[in-house]
Amino acid sequence: MPAQKTVLSFGLVAIPVALHPAVRENDVGFRQLHKEDQRRIRYKKVCEGCGKEVKQSDIVKGYEFEKDRHVVVTDEELEAIKTEKEKAIQILHFVEPGEIGAVSCARAWHALPEPGGEKAFELLRRALIDEDKFAIGKTVLGTKETLMAVLPHGEGLVVQSLYFADEIKDPPKAYAPPKVAPQEIAMARKLVQTMDTPFDPADYHDEYQSRLKLLLESKITGEAFAVPVKSGQVNVADLMEAFKQSIAQAKPGVKKPAAKKPAKK
């Protein structure tokens, strides 16, 4: 997928950047097949008016303003109504990293400077690091205004699209916290401390997908597939005993150094 060219608008500073997708899908894909002869199931786009199959090139965008009545809008018209600010990522203000909600992030891109924007890009990146801040901005993606976060990552920046507050659902029901004893809290904290280790994404991989690929390979080659033995969880009736056994089984963690926040000037 080609990079998406845009501009980071930072006060009166315009930083040309290219956005590259920051994640990729590694999941194994499956096709739907007819059970009888294992041939592919295909879907046709058919006009409900004339009944003819329609090519992609003959499909346009329509907005239904009354029952079965539409107005057609072209991509050129949608692009034409964008202002220059909406074509860029306009940084509005800066926030503490912890102010972004746990379910706010939707998509992510690596942002790299385009020719001529390297110095301004680096100044923004260094300022975000030194001040321990994320930038919050807005842009229009497709036909939707989107809230964005800009944050330093390695030697570059990452741009994340965020959900607006009215797009985030409340929990389906209220949670009533039960009473817990001080010794129970102390035991839970002990388990957290025992399992406290630095986070490195390279330490993790999709084990299920690895086994799925082995299963598919065995089906292709006709070899037997060894089904993994299910260990299951030991059922410990007493909660405190479960914590004690968990602490005993956990490897002592490597304590992470406390992050030093730069002094304000």
DRENPA-3360 file (N, C-alpha, C; in nm, 2 decimals, always signed):
BEGIN
1 = MPAQKTVL = +0.08/-0.12/+0.00/+0.00/+0.00/+0.00/+0.09/+0.12/+0.00 ~ +0.07/+0.22/-0.09/+0.15/+0.34/-0.10/+0.13/+0.42/+0.02 ~ +0.24/+0.50/+0.06/+0.23/+0.59/+0.17/+0.13/+0.70/+0.14 ~ +0.07/+0.75/+0.25/-0.03/+0.86/+0.24/+0.04/+0.99/+0.27 ~ +0.05/+1.08/+0.17/+0.12/+1.21/+0.19/+0.02/+1.31/+0.26 ~ +0.07/+1.38/+0.37/-0.01/+1.48/+0.43/+0.09/+1.58/+0.50 ~ +0.03/+1.66/+0.58/+0.11/+1.77/+0.65/+0.07/+1.77/+0.79 ~ +0.18/+1.78/+0.88/+0.15/+1.80/+1.02/+0.16/+1.95/+1.04;
9 = SFGLVAIP = +0.05/+2.01/+1.08/+0.04/+2.16/+1.10/+0.06/+2.18/+1.25 ~ +0.17/+2.25/+1.28/+0.22/+2.27/+1.42/+0.24/+2.42/+1.44 ~ +0.13/+2.48/+1.49/+0.13/+2.63/+1.50/+0.14/+2.69/+1.36 ~ +0.23/+2.77/+1.33/+0.25/+2.82/+1.19/+0.35/+2.73/+1.11 ~ +0.39/+2.62/+1.17/+0.49/+2.54/+1.10/+0.42/+2.42/+1.03 ~ +0.45/+2.40/+0.91/+0.39/+2.29/+0.83/+0.50/+2.19/+0.80 ~ +0.47/+2.07/+0.84/+0.57/+1.96/+0.83/+0.52/+1.86/+0.73 ~ +0.57/+1.85/+0.61/+0.53/+1.75/+0.51/+0.57/+1.61/+0.56;
17 = VALHPAVR = +0.48/+1.51/+0.57/+0.51/+1.38/+0.61/+0.45/+1.28/+0.52 ~ +0.50/+1.15/+0.53/+0.43/+1.04/+0.47/+0.39/+0.94/+0.57 ~ +0.27/+0.90/+0.57/+0.22/+0.80/+0.67/+0.22/+0.66/+0.61 ~ +0.29/+0.57/+0.68/+0.30/+0.43/+0.64/+0.23/+0.35/+0.75 ~ +0.14/+0.25/+0.71/+0.07/+0.17/+0.80/+0.17/+0.11/+0.91 ~ +0.14/+0.12/+1.03/+0.23/+0.07/+1.14/+0.20/-0.07/+1.18 ~ +0.09/-0.13/+1.13/+0.06/-0.27/+1.17/+0.03/-0.35/+1.04 ~ +0.04/-0.48/+1.05/+0.00/-0.57/+0.94/-0.07/-0.69/+1.00;
25 = ENDVGFRQ = -0.16/-0.75/+0.92/-0.24/-0.86/+0.96/-0.16/-0.99/+0.92 ~ -0.13/-1.08/+1.02/-0.06/-1.20/+0.99/-0.15/-1.32/+1.00 ~ -0.28/-1.30/+1.02/-0.37/-1.41/+1.04/-0.39/-1.49/+0.91 ~ -0.40/-1.62/+0.93/-0.43/-1.71/+0.82/-0.57/-1.69/+0.76 ~ -0.58/-1.67/+0.63/-0.72/-1.65/+0.57/-0.78/-1.77/+0.52 ~ -0.91/-1.78/+0.54/-0.99/-1.90/+0.49/-1.09/-1.85/+0.39 ~ -1.12/-1.94/+0.29/-1.22/-1.91/+0.19/-1.34/-2.00/+0.22 ~ -1.46/-1.95/+0.18/-1.58/-2.02/+0.19/-1.59/-2.12/+0.07;
33 = LHKEDQRR = -1.62/-2.25/+0.10/-1.63/-2.35/-0.01/-1.76/-2.42/-0.01 ~ -1.81/-2.47/-0.12/-1.93/-2.55/-0.13/-1.89/-2.69/-0.07 ~ -1.97/-2.73/+0.03/-1.94/-2.86/+0.10/-1.93/-2.98/+0.01 ~ -2.01/-2.98/-0.10/-2.02/-3.09/-0.18/-1.90/-3.11/-0.27 ~ -1.85/-3.00/-0.34/-1.74/-3.02/-0.43/-1.62/-2.93/-0.40 ~ -1.62/-2.86/-0.28/-1.51/-2.78/-0.23/-1.47/-2.67/-0.33 ~ -1.56/-2.62/-0.41/-1.53/-2.51/-0.50/-1.57/-2.38/-0.43 ~ -1.51/-2.27/-0.47/-1.52/-2.14/-0.40/-1.67/-2.08/-0.41;
41 = IRYKKVCE = -1.71/-2.02/-0.30/-1.84/-1.95/-0.31/-1.81/-1.81/-0.34 ~ -1.87/-1.76/-0.45/-1.85/-1.62/-0.49/-1.98/-1.54/-0.48 ~ -1.96/-1.41/-0.45/-2.07/-1.32/-0.43/-2.07/-1.22/-0.55 ~ -2.20/-1.20/-0.60/-2.21/-1.11/-0.71/-2.29/-0.98/-0.66 ~ -2.24/-0.87/-0.72/-2.31/-0.74/-0.69/-2.42/-0.72/-0.80 ~ -2.54/-0.73/-0.76/-2.66/-0.73/-0.85/-2.74/-0.60/-0.82 ~ -2.78/-0.53/-0.92/-2.87/-0.42/-0.91/-3.01/-0.47/-0.88 ~ -3.07/-0.42/-0.77/-3.21/-0.47/-0.74/-3.31/-0.41/-0.83;
49 = GCGKEVKQ = -3.28/-0.31/-0.91/-3.38/-0.26/-1.01/-3.39/-0.34/-1.13 ~ -3.27/-0.36/-1.20/-3.28/-0.43/-1.33/-3.23/-0.58/-1.32 ~ -3.18/-0.61/-1.20/-3.14/-0.75/-1.18/-3.00/-0.79/-1.25 ~ -2.93/-0.69/-1.31/-2.81/-0.72/-1.38/-2.69/-0.72/-1.28 ~ -2.59/-0.80/-1.31/-2.46/-0.80/-1.23/-2.39/-0.67/-1.26 ~ -2.34/-0.60/-1.16/-2.28/-0.47/-1.18/-2.13/-0.48/-1.16 ~ -2.05/-0.42/-1.25/-1.90/-0.41/-1.23/-1.87/-0.30/-1.13 ~ -1.75/-0.31/-1.07/-1.71/-0.21/-0.97/-1.70/-0.07/-1.03;
57 = SDIVKGYE = -1.66/-0.06/-1.15/-1.65/+0.07/-1.22/-1.79/+0.13/-1.24 ~ -1.89/+0.06/-1.23/-2.03/+0.12/-1.25/-2.10/+0.15/-1.12 ~ -2.03/+0.14/-1.01/-2.09/+0.16/-0.87/-2.05/+0.30/-0.83 ~ -2.15/+0.38/-0.78/-2.12/+0.51/-0.73/-2.18/+0.52/-0.59 ~ -2.14/+0.63/-0.52/-2.18/+0.65/-0.38/-2.32/+0.73/-0.39 ~ -2.41/+0.68/-0.31/-2.54/+0.75/-0.30/-2.59/+0.77/-0.16 ~ -2.66/+0.88/-0.13/-2.71/+0.90/+0.00/-2.86/+0.90/-0.01 ~ -2.92/+0.82/+0.08/-3.07/+0.80/+0.08/-3.13/+0.91/+0.16;
65 = FEKDRHVV = -3.20/+1.01/+0.10/-3.26/+1.12/+0.18/-3.41/+1.09/+0.20 ~ -3.47/+1.00/+0.12/-3.60/+0.95/+0.14/-3.60/+0.80/+0.11 ~ -3.71/+0.73/+0.14/-3.72/+0.59/+0.11/-3.70/+0.57/-0.04 ~ -3.59/+0.49/-0.08/-3.56/+0.46/-0.22/-3.53/+0.58/-0.30 ~ -3.50/+0.69/-0.25/-3.46/+0.81/-0.32/-3.32/+0.85/-0.28 ~ -3.23/+0.87/-0.37/-3.09/+0.89/-0.34/-3.03/+1.01/-0.42 ~ -2.93/+1.07/-0.36/-2.85/+1.17/-0.44/-2.71/+1.11/-0.45 ~ -2.65/+1.12/-0.57/-2.52/+1.06/-0.60/-2.41/+1.17/-0.57;
73 = VTDEELEA = -2.31/+1.13/-0.50/-2.19/+1.21/-0.46/-2.06/+1.15/-0.52 ~ -1.98/+1.23/-0.59/-1.86/+1.18/-0.64/-1.74/+1.20/-0.55 ~ -1.64/+1.12/-0.57/-1.52/+1.14/-0.49/-1.46/+1.28/-0.50 ~ -1.47/+1.33/-0.62/-1.42/+1.47/-0.65/-1.49/+1.57/-0.57 ~ -1.62/+1.55/-0.55/-1.70/+1.65/-0.47/-1.67/+1.64/-0.33 ~ -1.65/+1.51/-0.28/-1.61/+1.49/-0.14/-1.48/+1.56/-0.11 ~ -1.39/+1.55/-0.20/-1.25/+1.61/-0.18/-1.26/+1.76/-0.19 ~ -1.35/+1.81/-0.28/-1.35/+1.96/-0.30/-1.41/+2.03/-0.18;
81 = IKTEKEKA = -1.49/+1.97/-0.09/-1.54/+2.04/+0.02/-1.45/+2.04/+0.14 ~ -1.33/+1.98/+0.13/-1.24/+1.98/+0.24/-1.16/+2.11/+0.24 ~ -1.14/+2.17/+0.35/-1.06/+2.29/+0.36/-0.91/+2.25/+0.37 ~ -0.82/+2.34/+0.35/-0.68/+2.31/+0.36/-0.64/+2.25/+0.49 ~ -0.70/+2.30/+0.60/-0.68/+2.25/+0.73/-0.72/+2.11/+0.75 ~ -0.83/+2.07/+0.68/-0.88/+1.93/+0.69/-0.80/+1.84/+0.61 ~ -0.73/+1.89/+0.51/-0.64/+1.80/+0.43/-0.51/+1.77/+0.51 ~ -0.48/+1.85/+0.61/-0.36/+1.83/+0.69/-0.40/+1.77/+0.83;
89 = IQILHFVE = -0.30/+1.73/+0.91/-0.33/+1.69/+1.05/-0.29/+1.81/+1.13 ~ -0.40/+1.88/+1.17/-0.38/+2.01/+1.25/-0.37/+1.98/+1.39 ~ -0.24/+2.00/+1.45/-0.22/+1.98/+1.59/-0.29/+2.09/+1.67 ~ -0.38/+2.06/+1.76/-0.46/+2.15/+1.84/-0.40/+2.18/+1.97 ~ -0.35/+2.08/+2.04/-0.29/+2.10/+2.18/-0.21/+1.98/+2.21 ~ -0.15/+1.98/+2.34/-0.06/+1.88/+2.38/-0.11/+1.82/+2.52 ~ -0.10/+1.69/+2.54/-0.15/+1.63/+2.66/-0.05/+1.54/+2.72 ~ -0.07/+1.50/+2.85/+0.00/+1.39/+2.91/-0.03/+1.26/+2.85;
97 = PGEIGAVS = +0.07/+1.17/+2.83/+0.04/+1.04/+2.77/-0.08/+0.97/+2.83 ~ -0.09/+0.97/+2.97/-0.19/+0.90/+3.04/-0.33/+0.95/+3.02 ~ -0.35/+1.07/+2.96/-0.48/+1.13/+2.94/-0.56/+1.06/+2.82 ~ -0.49/+0.99/+2.74/-0.56/+0.92/+2.63/-0.62/+0.79/+2.68 ~ -0.75/+0.77/+2.66/-0.82/+0.66/+2.72/-0.77/+0.52/+2.67 ~ -0.80/+0.42/+2.75/-0.75/+0.29/+2.72/-0.81/+0.23/+2.59 ~ -0.93/+0.27/+2.55/-1.00/+0.22/+2.43/-1.01/+0.32/+2.32 ~ -0.92/+0.43/+2.33/-0.94/+0.54/+2.23/-0.87/+0.51/+2.10;
105 = CARAWHAL = -0.76/+0.43/+2.10/-0.68/+0.42/+1.97/-0.75/+0.32/+1.88 ~ -0.76/+0.36/+1.75/-0.82/+0.28/+1.64/-0.72/+0.23/+1.54 ~ -0.64/+0.31/+1.48/-0.54/+0.27/+1.38/-0.42/+0.35/+1.40 ~ -0.31/+0.30/+1.34/-0.18/+0.36/+1.36/-0.09/+0.37/+1.24 ~ -0.01/+0.47/+1.22/+0.08/+0.49/+1.11/+0.21/+0.54/+1.16 ~ +0.32/+0.49/+1.09/+0.45/+0.55/+1.11/+0.45/+0.68/+1.03 ~ +0.50/+0.79/+1.09/+0.51/+0.92/+1.01/+0.66/+0.95/+0.99 ~ +0.70/+0.97/+0.87/+0.83/+1.00/+0.83/+0.83/+1.13/+0.75;
113 = PEPGGEKA = +0.94/+1.21/+0.77/+0.94/+1.34/+0.71/+0.96/+1.33/+0.56 ~ +0.90/+1.42/+0.48/+0.92/+1.43/+0.34/+1.04/+1.53/+0.32 ~ +1.10/+1.53/+0.20/+1.21/+1.62/+0.18/+1.17/+1.77/+0.21 ~ +1.26/+1.83/+0.29/+1.23/+1.97/+0.33/+1.17/+1.99/+0.46 ~ +1.12/+1.88/+0.52/+1.05/+1.88/+0.65/+1.13/+1.82/+0.76 ~ +1.25/+1.77/+0.73/+1.33/+1.69/+0.83/+1.36/+1.77/+0.96 ~ +1.40/+1.90/+0.95/+1.44/+1.97/+1.07/+1.32/+2.00/+1.16 ~ +1.21/+2.05/+1.10/+1.09/+2.08/+1.17/+1.03/+1.95/+1.24;
121 = FELLRRAL = +1.04/+1.84/+1.16/+1.00/+1.71/+1.21/+1.08/+1.67/+1.34 ~ +1.21/+1.68/+1.33/+1.29/+1.65/+1.44/+1.27/+1.74/+1.56 ~ +1.25/+1.87/+1.54/+1.22/+1.96/+1.65/+1.09/+1.92/+1.72 ~ +0.99/+1.88/+1.64/+0.86/+1.84/+1.71/+0.88/+1.71/+1.78 ~ +0.96/+1.62/+1.73/+0.98/+1.49/+1.79/+1.06/+1.51/+1.92 ~ +1.16/+1.59/+1.92/+1.24/+1.61/+2.04/+1.16/+1.69/+2.15 ~ +1.08/+1.78/+2.10/+1.00/+1.86/+2.20/+0.90/+1.77/+2.27 ~ +0.84/+1.67/+2.20/+0.75/+1.58/+2.26/+0.82/+1.49/+2.36;
129 = IDEDKFAI = +0.94/+1.45/+2.32/+1.01/+1.36/+2.42/+1.06/+1.44/+2.54 ~ +1.11/+1.56/+2.52/+1.16/+1.64/+2.64/+1.05/+1.68/+2.73 ~ +0.93/+1.71/+2.67/+0.82/+1.75/+2.75/+0.73/+1.64/+2.80 ~ +0.76/+1.52/+2.75/+0.68/+1.40/+2.78/+0.53/+1.42/+2.75 ~ +0.51/+1.46/+2.62/+0.37/+1.50/+2.58/+0.34/+1.42/+2.45 ~ +0.21/+1.41/+2.43/+0.15/+1.36/+2.30/+0.08/+1.48/+2.24 ~ +0.08/+1.49/+2.11/+0.01/+1.60/+2.04/-0.13/+1.54/+2.00 ~ -0.23/+1.63/+2.01/-0.37/+1.59/+1.97/-0.41/+1.68/+1.86;
137 = GKTVLGTK = -0.46/+1.62/+1.75/-0.50/+1.70/+1.63/-0.62/+1.64/+1.56 ~ -0.66/+1.70/+1.45/-0.77/+1.65/+1.37/-0.74/+1.65/+1.23 ~ -0.80/+1.56/+1.15/-0.79/+1.57/+1.01/-0.92/+1.50/+0.95 ~ -0.93/+1.50/+0.82/-1.05/+1.43/+0.76/-0.99/+1.31/+0.68 ~ -1.03/+1.19/+0.72/-1.00/+1.06/+0.65/-1.12/+1.01/+0.58 ~ -1.11/+1.01/+0.45/-1.23/+0.97/+0.37/-1.34/+1.07/+0.38 ~ -1.45/+1.04/+0.44/-1.56/+1.13/+0.46/-1.59/+1.16/+0.61 ~ -1.49/+1.14/+0.69/-1.51/+1.15/+0.84/-1.40/+1.23/+0.90;
145 = ETLMAVLP = -1.43/+1.33/+0.98/-1.33/+1.40/+1.06/-1.28/+1.30/+1.17 ~ -1.15/+1.30/+1.19/-1.09/+1.20/+1.28/-1.00/+1.27/+1.37 ~ -1.01/+1.23/+1.50/-0.92/+1.28/+1.60/-0.79/+1.20/+1.60 ~ -0.68/+1.27/+1.61/-0.55/+1.20/+1.59/-0.46/+1.23/+1.71 ~ -0.37/+1.14/+1.75/-0.27/+1.16/+1.84/-0.13/+1.14/+1.77 ~ -0.04/+1.23/+1.80/+0.10/+1.22/+1.75/+0.19/+1.20/+1.86 ~ +0.27/+1.09/+1.86/+0.36/+1.06/+1.97/+0.50/+1.01/+1.92 ~ +0.60/+1.04/+1.99/+0.73/+0.99/+1.95/+0.75/+0.84/+1.96;
153 = HGEGLVVQ = +0.82/+0.78/+1.87/+0.84/+0.64/+1.87/+0.97/+0.61/+1.80 ~ +1.07/+0.56/+1.87/+1.20/+0.54/+1.82/+1.26/+0.66/+1.76 ~ +1.30/+0.66/+1.64/+1.36/+0.77/+1.57/+1.26/+0.85/+1.49 ~ +1.13/+0.82/+1.50/+1.03/+0.88/+1.42/+0.91/+0.92/+1.51 ~ +0.80/+0.93/+1.44/+0.67/+0.96/+1.51/+0.57/+0.86/+1.47 ~ +0.47/+0.83/+1.56/+0.36/+0.75/+1.52/+0.23/+0.83/+1.53 ~ +0.15/+0.82/+1.43/+0.02/+0.89/+1.43/-0.09/+0.79/+1.45 ~ -0.17/+0.81/+1.55/-0.28/+0.72/+1.59/-0.42/+0.79/+1.57;
161 = SLYFADEI = -0.51/+0.72/+1.50/-0.65/+0.78/+1.50/-0.72/+0.74/+1.63 ~ -0.80/+0.83/+1.68/-0.87/+0.81/+1.81/-1.02/+0.81/+1.79 ~ -1.09/+0.74/+1.87/-1.23/+0.75/+1.87/-1.28/+0.88/+1.94 ~ -1.38/+0.95/+1.89/-1.45/+1.05/+1.96/-1.52/+1.00/+2.08 ~ -1.54/+1.08/+2.18/-1.60/+1.03/+2.31/-1.74/+0.97/+2.28 ~ -1.82/+1.02/+2.19/-1.95/+0.97/+2.16/-1.95/+0.84/+2.08 ~ -1.83/+0.79/+2.04/-1.82/+0.67/+1.97/-1.78/+0.55/+2.06 ~ -1.74/+0.59/+2.19/-1.70/+0.49/+2.28/-1.82/+0.45/+2.37;
169 = KDPPKAYA = -1.85/+0.32/+2.38/-1.96/+0.27/+2.46/-1.93/+0.27/+2.60 ~ -2.03/+0.29/+2.69/-2.01/+0.27/+2.83/-2.02/+0.12/+2.86 ~ -1.96/+0.08/+2.97/-1.98/-0.06/+3.01/-2.12/-0.11/+3.01 ~ -2.15/-0.23/+2.97/-2.29/-0.27/+2.96/-2.37/-0.27/+3.09 ~ -2.30/-0.28/+3.20/-2.37/-0.27/+3.33/-2.27/-0.21/+3.43 ~ -2.32/-0.16/+3.54/-2.24/-0.10/+3.64/-2.17/-0.21/+3.72 ~ -2.04/-0.18/+3.76/-1.97/-0.28/+3.84/-1.96/-0.23/+3.98 ~ -2.01/-0.32/+4.07/-2.01/-0.29/+4.21/-1.89/-0.36/+4.28;
177 = PPKVAPQE = -1.78/-0.29/+4.31/-1.66/-0.35/+4.37/-1.70/-0.42/+4.50 ~ -1.66/-0.54/+4.52/-1.68/-0.61/+4.65/-1.58/-0.56/+4.75 ~ -1.60/-0.59/+4.88/-1.51/-0.55/+4.98/-1.39/-0.65/+4.98 ~ -1.27/-0.59/+5.00/-1.15/-0.68/+5.00/-1.07/-0.64/+5.13 ~ -1.01/-0.74/+5.18/-0.93/-0.72/+5.31/-0.79/-0.66/+5.27 ~ -0.73/-0.59/+5.36/-0.59/-0.54/+5.33/-0.49/-0.64/+5.30 ~ -0.50/-0.76/+5.37/-0.41/-0.87/+5.34/-0.43/-0.93/+5.20 ~ -0.55/-0.92/+5.15/-0.58/-0.97/+5.01/-0.52/-0.87/+4.91;
185 = IAMARKLV = -0.53/-0.74/+4.94/-0.47/-0.64/+4.85/-0.32/-0.66/+4.85 ~ -0.26/-0.68/+4.96/-0.12/-0.70/+4.97/-0.07/-0.82/+4.90 ~ -0.15/-0.93/+4.90/-0.11/-1.05/+4.83/-0.12/-1.02/+4.67 ~ -0.23/-0.95/+4.63/-0.24/-0.92/+4.49/-0.13/-0.84/+4.44 ~ -0.09/-0.73/+4.52/+0.02/-0.65/+4.49/+0.15/-0.73/+4.48 ~ +0.17/-0.82/+4.57/+0.29/-0.91/+4.57/+0.30/-0.99/+4.44 ~ +0.19/-1.04/+4.39/+0.19/-1.11/+4.26/+0.23/-1.02/+4.15 ~ +0.17/-0.90/+4.15/+0.20/-0.80/+4.04/+0.35/-0.77/+4.05;
193 = QTMDTPFD = +0.41/-0.75/+4.16/+0.55/-0.72/+4.18/+0.64/-0.83/+4.13 ~ +0.60/-0.95/+4.16/+0.67/-1.07/+4.12/+0.68/-1.09/+3.97 ~ +0.57/-1.05/+3.90/+0.56/-1.06/+3.76/+0.59/-0.94/+3.68 ~ +0.65/-0.84/+3.75/+0.68/-0.71/+3.69/+0.81/-0.72/+3.61 ~ +0.80/-0.72/+3.48/+0.92/-0.72/+3.39/+0.90/-0.62/+3.28 ~ +1.01/-0.57/+3.22/+1.00/-0.48/+3.11/+0.93/-0.54/+2.99 ~ +0.85/-0.45/+2.92/+0.77/-0.50/+2.81/+0.86/-0.48/+2.68 ~ +0.87/-0.60/+2.60/+0.94/-0.59/+2.47/+0.85/-0.67/+2.38;
201 = PADYHDEY = +0.78/-0.60/+2.28/+0.69/-0.67/+2.19/+0.76/-0.79/+2.12 ~ +0.89/-0.79/+2.10/+0.96/-0.90/+2.03/+0.95/-1.03/+2.11 ~ +0.92/-1.02/+2.24/+0.91/-1.14/+2.33/+0.78/-1.22/+2.30 ~ +0.69/-1.16/+2.23/+0.55/-1.23/+2.21/+0.53/-1.26/+2.06 ~ +0.46/-1.37/+2.04/+0.41/-1.40/+1.91/+0.28/-1.48/+1.92 ~ +0.21/-1.49/+1.81/+0.08/-1.55/+1.80/+0.10/-1.71/+1.80 ~ +0.10/-1.77/+1.91/+0.12/-1.91/+1.92/+0.01/-1.99/+1.85 ~ -0.11/-1.94/+1.86/-0.22/-2.02/+1.80/-0.21/-2.02/+1.65;
209 = QSRLKLLL = -0.17/-1.90/+1.59/-0.15/-1.90/+1.44/-0.03/-1.99/+1.40 ~ +0.07/-2.00/+1.48/+0.18/-2.10/+1.45/+0.13/-2.24/+1.45 ~ +0.04/-2.28/+1.55/-0.01/-2.41/+1.55/-0.11/-2.43/+1.43 ~ -0.18/-2.33/+1.40/-0.28/-2.34/+1.28/-0.20/-2.36/+1.15 ~ -0.09/-2.30/+1.13/-0.01/-2.32/+1.01/+0.05/-2.46/+1.01 ~ +0.09/-2.51/+1.12/+0.13/-2.65/+1.13/+0.02/-2.75/+1.09 ~ -0.10/-2.72/+1.14/-0.22/-2.80/+1.11/-0.25/-2.80/+0.96 ~ -0.24/-2.68/+0.90/-0.27/-2.67/+0.75/-0.16/-2.75/+0.67;
217 = ESKITGEA = -0.03/-2.73/+0.72/+0.08/-2.80/+0.65/+0.06/-2.95/+0.66 ~ +0.02/-3.00/+0.77/+0.00/-3.14/+0.79/-0.11/-3.20/+0.70 ~ -0.22/-3.11/+0.68/-0.33/-3.15/+0.59/-0.28/-3.15/+0.45 ~ -0.20/-3.06/+0.41/-0.15/-3.05/+0.27/-0.06/-3.17/+0.24 ~ +0.03/-3.21/+0.34/+0.13/-3.32/+0.31/+0.07/-3.45/+0.35 ~ -0.04/-3.46/+0.42/-0.10/-3.58/+0.46/-0.04/-3.64/+0.59 ~ +0.05/-3.57/+0.65/+0.11/-3.62/+0.77/+0.02/-3.60/+0.89 ~ +0.05/-3.68/+1.00/-0.03/-3.67/+1.12/+0.00/-3.54/+1.20;
225 = FAVPVKSG = -0.10/-3.48/+1.26/-0.07/-3.36/+1.33/-0.09/-3.39/+1.48 ~ +0.01/-3.35/+1.56/+0.01/-3.38/+1.70/-0.07/-3.27/+1.77 ~ -0.19/-3.31/+1.82/-0.27/-3.21/+1.89/-0.21/-3.17/+2.03 ~ -0.19/-3.04/+2.06/-0.12/-3.01/+2.18/-0.21/-3.05/+2.30 ~ -0.14/-3.10/+2.40/-0.20/-3.14/+2.53/-0.25/-3.02/+2.60 ~ -0.38/-3.02/+2.64/-0.44/-2.91/+2.71/-0.41/-2.92/+2.86 ~ -0.33/-2.82/+2.91/-0.29/-2.83/+3.05/-0.41/-2.79/+3.14 ~ -0.48/-2.68/+3.10/-0.59/-2.64/+3.18/-0.54/-2.56/+3.30;
233 = QVNVADLM = -0.63/-2.50/+3.37/-0.60/-2.42/+3.49/-0.63/-2.50/+3.62 ~ -0.54/-2.50/+3.71/-0.57/-2.57/+3.84/-0.68/-2.50/+3.91 ~ -0.78/-2.57/+3.96/-0.89/-2.51/+4.03/-0.85/-2.50/+4.18 ~ -0.82/-2.38/+4.22/-0.79/-2.36/+4.37/-0.90/-2.28/+4.43 ~ -0.97/-2.35/+4.52/-1.09/-2.29/+4.58/-1.07/-2.17/+4.66 ~ -0.96/-2.17/+4.74/-0.93/-2.06/+4.83/-0.85/-1.95/+4.75 ~ -0.90/-1.82/+4.75/-0.84/-1.72/+4.67/-0.70/-1.68/+4.72 ~ -0.68/-1.67/+4.85/-0.55/-1.64/+4.90/-0.45/-1.75/+4.87;
241 = EAFKQSIA = -0.49/-1.88/+4.87/-0.41/-1.99/+4.84/-0.37/-1.98/+4.69 ~ -0.46/-1.94/+4.61/-0.43/-1.93/+4.47/-0.33/-1.82/+4.44 ~ -0.34/-1.71/+4.52/-0.23/-1.61/+4.50/-0.10/-1.66/+4.55 ~ -0.10/-1.73/+4.66/+0.03/-1.78/+4.72/+0.10/-1.88/+4.62 ~ +0.02/-1.97/+4.56/+0.07/-2.06/+4.46/+0.12/-1.99/+4.34 ~ +0.05/-1.89/+4.29/+0.09/-1.81/+4.18/+0.22/-1.74/+4.20 ~ +0.24/-1.68/+4.32/+0.36/-1.61/+4.35/+0.48/-1.71/+4.35 ~ +0.45/-1.83/+4.41/+0.56/-1.93/+4.42/+0.60/-1.98/+4.28;
249 = QAKPGVKK = +0.50/-1.99/+4.18/+0.53/-2.03/+4.05/+0.60/-1.93/+3.96 ~ +0.57/-1.80/+3.99/+0.61/-1.69/+3.90/+0.76/-1.67/+3.92 ~ +0.83/-1.64/+3.81/+0.97/-1.60/+3.82/+0.99/-1.46/+3.87 ~ +1.08/-1.43/+3.96/+1.10/-1.30/+4.00/+1.12/-1.20/+3.89 ~ +1.05/-1.09/+3.88/+1.07/-1.00/+3.77/+1.19/-0.91/+3.79 ~ +1.23/-0.85/+3.67/+1.33/-0.75/+3.67/+1.27/-0.62/+3.69 ~ +1.30/-0.55/+3.80/+1.23/-0.43/+3.83/+1.27/-0.32/+3.73 ~ +1.17/-0.26/+3.67/+1.19/-0.15/+3.57/+1.23/-0.02/+3.64;
257 = PAAKKPAK = +1.33/+0.05/+3.59/+1.37/+0.18/+3.65/+1.26/+0.28/+3.63 ~ +1.25/+0.36/+3.73/+1.15/+0.47/+3.73/+1.18/+0.57/+3.62 ~ +1.08/+0.61/+3.54/+1.11/+0.70/+3.43/+1.13/+0.84/+3.49 ~ +1.23/+0.91/+3.44/+1.26/+1.04/+3.49/+1.20/+1.14/+3.40 ~ +1.12/+1.23/+3.46/+1.06/+1.33/+3.38/+1.14/+1.46/+3.38 ~ +1.17/+1.51/+3.26/+1.26/+1.63/+3.26/+1.21/+1.75/+3.33 ~ +1.30/+1.82/+3.39/+1.25/+1.94/+3.47/+1.20/+2.05/+3.38 ~ +1.09/+2.11/+3.42/+1.03/+2.22/+3.34/+1.12/+2.34/+3.35;
265 = K = +1.14/+2.40/+3.23/+1.22/+2.52/+3.23/+1.14/+2.65/+3.24;
% end
